[in-house]
Amino acid sequence: MKGVKYITDQKGNKTAVVISLKNYKEEIEDFLDGLEASSRLEEPSADFEKTVNKILKSKSVHGKVSTKNKKVG
């Protein structure tokens, strides 16, 4: 396969692979994004609107942002 090289040990067993980013940059990025996403499947999630409102409320308490007329959703 063009742009793919295998590294082998002394016995000829494949131990690593070098993939050309010139040839496969998008595919590698997609693959790594998939690995990242699957590694986070067990992480707890939070409701988007509640989280945004919590952040806006926190900032308004500290005098940085007014939440007046700022509704999410």
Residue pairs with C-beta under 8 A, 6 or more apart in sequence:
2 20
2 23
3 19
3 20
3 22
3 23
3 24
4 17
4 18
4 19
4 20
4 24
5 17
5 18
6 14
6 16
6 17
6 18
7 14
7 15
7 16
7 17
7 18
8 14
8 15
9 15
19 28
21 28
48 72
49 72
49 73
52 72
53 67
53 72
56 65
56 67
56 70
56 72
57 67
59 65
59 67
60 66
60 67
